[in-house]
Amino acid sequence: MSAKIPIAVRDRVSERAKKTLDVVARFVEEDCIPADPVYEAQIGVGDARWNSHPPILEDLKKKARSLGLWNMFLPKGHYKESPGWTNLEYGLMAEWLGKSRTASEAVNCAAPDTGNMEVLAKYGNDAQKAKWLKPLMEGEIRSAFLMTEPQVASSDARNIELKIERDGDHYVLNGQKWWSSGAGDPRCKVYIVMGKSDPNNKDPYRQQSVIIVPAETPGITIHRMLSVYGYDDAPHGHGHITFKNVRVPVSNLVLGEGRGFEIIQGRLGPGRIHHAMRTIGAAERALEWMLMRINDPRKTTFGKQLREHGVILEWIAKSRIEIDAARLVVLNAAIKMDEHGPKAALSEIAEAKVLVPQTALTVIDRAVQSFGGAGVSQDTPLANMWAGIRTLRLADGPDEVHLQQMGRNENKRGKEVATKIAAQKAKTEQLMKQHGATKTEIGSNIKRSA
């Protein structure tokens, strides 16, 4: 497995990481993927699904810990709680985790817990870490991240309206959130919530704060779980939640009032790259399913196996090229994060965030097409994979927001590029005069040679 590390980054991966990568790959392929259907079967049916915790998952977690696979996501050099992997090394591991529904949680590297743990590890005080970070890192509880709101365009986080108002030794929260991923899980014990604590601040980026809210606090109502193309993702769920006079101790505020944007940017950068890493793995698995299908001797069309049709082989080739290219974009972003931190890697992270889900969706769609009707049914993992990854084009900021920012940054080079090209043209004119050449002669030479 470690032999498949792209040659461009191999020298940056430690021998310890290479050995662990092999362990991760075997664990995913031999334990997690075979356990995925068991997990789904153990969820059950009806309302009971929302109170279930499939026993197979605890079996996987126990084995993962025995293998030393636990909390691999916190990068070394940034967190004292880190197991010692770089973002690059974890990125290679996360690719394998993305091939399975159960693998990320089995090694305690599942969203939104990873992002929430990073918030607490980076910005939380000692008391907050002891109360919430420790049980999260032990896998004893789960968490949810509450930012998006149904009544505003949340792609612009300045629009967030949930009120966080000081009242003595407490903050009082009023408002609503949705796409609160993880809120359906009965083990979800804490929410990381973003809201407005100073709506009149002249700086729109200092109006927001982040606060820790225990899930069982009075005044919180979970109204429903939102579906994703018909999938409700039980027991994880994506909740629509309201807060009515929810009182939380002042000590639950993270970092300080008005620091919400700073915290969220620190959370979403690594979160985006983690999603991209896992998505590469999902694309690889879709390609594997497509290869299985086109080589099935029972599946012939017009007297040929699917692999004998040129268009199918073209799909395979394009998928291989696209996945490999997307992987390098992700690993490049991970290296930039390792060397300069997430803030300095915003452009590289944005590139991966936009490119990778689009690439994976294209590959998955080809795999679906190769299966025909089976591809959109529950008989393959493809439809569920497509639905989940399609949300990534919206999650952590829609593609358009990142494209706009990248476009603005790239356009800053406009004046510099125009000046350079003008200088090159001037030099060309000088050389033309020096050598007695004219532009019309260039065209005529081409005509004569043709």
N, C-alpha and C positions, 0 to 999 in steps of 0.2 A: 504494500500500500504506500509506504513512504517513498518507494521508487518512482511513484507517479507525481511527486512534487515537481512543479515546473522548474526547469533548469535555471531560469532567471532568478529564482529566489532560494534555490537549494542551499547555497552557502550561508544564508541567513537563518537557517533552521538548525537548532542544536541537535546533537545526537540523542539527548534525552527526549526531545520533542519528537524526533523521528520514531523512536521506539514506542512512545505513547500514542502517536498517530496510528501505528499498526494495531495497537490494542483497541483504540477507538473504532477503527474500521471493522475489526473482527467482532467487537461487541455489537455494533449496529447491524452488520450483515447476518450474524449467527444468532443473535438474541433478540434485538429490538424489532427488526422487520418481521420475523416470524411471530412475534408477540402482538403486533399491531392489530390483526383481526380478533385476537383474544380480548384485547383491551376494549375494542368496539362492542364485542358480544357481552362483556361484563358490565358495560354501561347500562344495558337493559333497555326497557321501553317505557313510554308514558312519563308521568311526572317524576317517577322514581329516578329517572336518569339524572335529575338535578341534585340528588342527594347521594349519588353513587361515588365510590372511589375504587376503581377496579383493582383487585388484589394483585394482578399481574404486574402492575406498576411498582408496587412495593418490592416484589421479587427482583425486578430489574434494578431498582435503586440499591438494593442490598448487594447485588453482584457488581454494580458500577463502583460502589465504594470499596469493595474488596479488590477491585482492579486499580484503584487509585484515580478513578475518573469522577471528579467532583469539583464543581465551581471553577471550571477552567477559564472562565471568561474575563475575570479581573486581571488586567495586564500588569506585568511586573514593572517595577519602577514608578508606579502611580498609586498603588494601594498596598498597605501592609498586610491586608488579608489575601493578597494574590498568591496563587499556587506556583507562580513563577514562569508563566508563559507570556510571550509577546503577543500583540494583536495578530501578527502574521501567523504565528504558530497556532493560536486558537482558531484563526480563520480557516486553516487547513483542516483542523479537527471539526469545526462547525459545519463544514461542507458535508462530512459524513453524517453528522447528526440530522441534517436537513433531509436525509433520505427516508427518515422514519417519523411516524407520528409520535411515538413514545420516547424516542432517544433523548431529546433535549431535556425533558422533565426527569428522565431516569438519571441523568448526570447533574441535575439541578442547574441547568443552563437554559431554562425556558423563559420566554417572554410572557408577561411583562416583568417577572421577578428579577431578571438580570438587570434591566434598566433601573428598577426600584432599588435593588441592592447597590448599584453604582451610586445612586443619589445619596443613600444613607452612608455608604462608605466614604464618599468624597465630601459631602456637605453636612452630614449628621454629627451631632455632638455625642459624647460618650454615653449619656443616658439613652438617647435615641438608638444608638447602635446596640446597646445591651438589650433593650426591650424589643426591637424589631429586626435589626440586621442579623443578630445571632440566630434567632429561630428560622429566619429565611435562609440563611446560609447552611443551616442544619437540615433544611428540607422539611421542617416540622409544620410550617404554615405556608400559605401562598398569599399573593397580594394582587392589587389592581391599580391601574394608573388612570386617573380621571382628569382629562383636559378638554376634550371635544364637547361641544354643546349643540343641541338640536336647533335652537332658535337663532343662531348667528352663524356667519361664515367663519368657521373655526380655522380655515387655512391661514387666516390672518389672526394670530393668537392675541393681538391687541383687542380683538372683539370680545374676548372672554368676559362673561358677565357675572358668574357666580360670586356673590358677595362674601367677603371675609371681614367682619367688623369686630373691633376690640370692645369687650365689655368686662372691665375689671381684670380678673385673672384668666379670662377665657376669650376665645374668638367665637363668634356666632356665624354660622354658614347658612346662606339661603340661595337656592338656585337649582339648576339641573345639569346633568351630564349624561352623555350617551357614548356608545362604543367603549364602555368601561370593561375592557377585556379582562377576563379572569374573575369578574364579580359573581359569576354563577357558581363557582366552585365552593362547596361547603367548607373547604379548608382556607378560603380567603378570609383573612382576619384583619387586614389593614389596607387602606386606600392612601395613595399619594395623590393629593388634590391640588390643582392650580386654580386660583381665583383672584378677584380684584380686592385688594386691601386699601388702595389709595387711588380711587378713580379720578380724582381731581389733580393728580400730579402732572405737572407740565411735560414731564418726560414720559411718553406713552410706554416706555420699556421699564419704568420703575413703578408702575401701578399694580403689578401682580406679585403674589406671594405663593409659596408652596407650603402646604401643611399636611401633617400626618393625621389621618382620621381612622380610628378603630372602626371596623365594619359594623359592629353591633351598637354603635352610638345611637341613642334615641333621636328620632327625627329623620332618619334615613329610610327611604322607601325604594325598593327595587320594583319597578313597574312591569318590566318585561325583559326578555332576552331577544336581541335582534338577530335575524338570520342573515347568512351570507350566501346569496344565490340558493336559498332554501335550506342551507345547513345551519343548525343552531349551535354547533360546537359544544354540546353538552359533554361533561358537566362544567367546562371552562366558561363558556358563555360571554356575551358582549352586552352588558346591562345598560338599560335606560333608568337612571336613578335621580331622585329628587332629594334635596336637603331642605328641611323646614326647621329653622331655629336650632340647628345642630350645634351644640356647645362642645368646644374642644379646648383643653388647657393651653395657655400661652406657650408652655414648654414644648408643645408639639410643632411649633413653627420651625421650618428648616432654614437655617443660615441667618435669616432676618427679613424684616418687612421690605418689600420692593425688590427682592432678589430672585423673583420667580423666573424671569427670562433667563438670567444667568444659569440657574439650576436646570431649566428645561433644555437649554442649548447643550449644556454639559451631559444631559441624559440622552437626548435624541441623536447626537452624533454617533456615539458607539452603538446605540440601538439600531440605527439605519444600517451600519456596516454589518452588524450581527445578522439582521434579516437577509442582507445580500449574500452573506456567506452560506447561510442555510439554504437559500434559494438556488444557489449553484448545485447543491446536492440534490435538490428536488428535480432540477433539470436533468441531471445525470441519471436519476432513477427513471424519469420519463423516457429518456433515450434507451435505457435498458429494456423497458417494457416494449418499446417499438421494435427493437432488435429481436426480442423474443417472438413478437407477433409475425414479423415478416419472414421469419425462418420456420414457422409452424407448417409442417408438410400438409396438414389438413386444410389449410387456408389457401385455396388457389382461386384465381380469377382469370377468366378467359384463357384457361389452359396453362397458366403460369403461377408459380409461387410469387408472393408479393415482392420478394427480394429480386425477382427477375425483371420487374418493371422499372424502367429508367427513372421515372419521377420519384419513386420511393427511395432509390439509392441517392438521388439528389437531396431528398429530405435528410437522410442520414448524414451525408457529407456536410450540408449546411449547418445542421445541428451541432456536429462535432466542432466546426469552425467557430460558431457563435458561442458555445459554452466555453471553449478554451480562451477566446478573446475576453469574454465577460469575467472569467476567473482572474485573468491578469489585471483587469481594472480593479477588482476587489482587493487583490493582494497588494497592488500598488498603493491603494488607500490605506491599507493596514500598515504598510511600511512607513508611510508618511506620518501616521498616528504614532507609531513607535518612536520615530526620530524627533518629531516636533510637537506631538500632542494633538488631540482631536480638533481643537480650534484652528490650528494651522492647516489642517487637512480637510477643511469644509468643502472645497471645490472637488477634491478627489472622492470624498464621501458622497457628495451629491451626484457625481458621475455614476458611481456604482449604484446608488439608490434608484436612479432613473433607468439605467441600462439593464441591470440584472433582471428585475421582474419582467420587463418587456421581452427579454431574451428567453427567459424560462417559459413565459406564456406561449411564445411562438413554438418552442420545442414541444411543450405539452400538447398544444393544439395539433401538431403533426402526429403525435402519438395517438391522440384521440381519433384522428381521421383514419389512421392505419387500422384501428380496431373496429371502425364502423359503429354500429349501435352499442356494442359493448363498451365503447370508450366513454360514453356519456352516462353509463349506468354505474351501479354500486359494485359491479363485478371486477372493476379495476380501480386503482387508487387515483386515476387520472382526473376525473371530474372534481373530486374533492380537492386535489392539489391545485387545479386551475382556479377554483373558487377562492381558496385561501390566498394564493399568490396574487390574484387580481386585486385583492384589498390592499396589497403593498404599494400599489400605484396611488393610493390615497393616504395610507397610514404614514405617520411621521412627516406629514407635509406632502400635498399632492405633487405629482411630477411637474406641473406647470409652475409652481412656486420655485422649485429648484432650477428649472430651465430658465426662468426669467432672471434669476440671480446670476446664474452662470453666463447667460447672454450679456447681461450688464457688465460683468467682470471682463468677459472676453472683448466686449466693445470698447473698453477703456484703452485697448491697444490701437484703436482706430487711427488716432492722430499720428502715433509713432509709425504705424505701418504705412500710412499715406506719405509721410515724410521720406521713409526708406524707399518706397517705390518711385517717388518723384526723383530722388537722387539717382536711382538706378537708371531711370529713363534719361536723365541728363547725361549720365556717364555713357549711355548708349549713343546719344547724339554726338557726343565728343568723339567717341571711337569711330562712328560712321564718317565723320569729317576727316579724322586722322587717316582712315584707310580708303577714303574716296568712294565709299559705298552709299547706296541709297535704298530706301525701303522698297521702292518699285522693283529694284534689281533682285531683292530677296524673293518676291513673288514670281518674277519671271524665271529665276533659276529653278524654282520648284516645278514650274510648268514645263520647262525644257527637260528636266530630269524625268518627269513622269512620261 
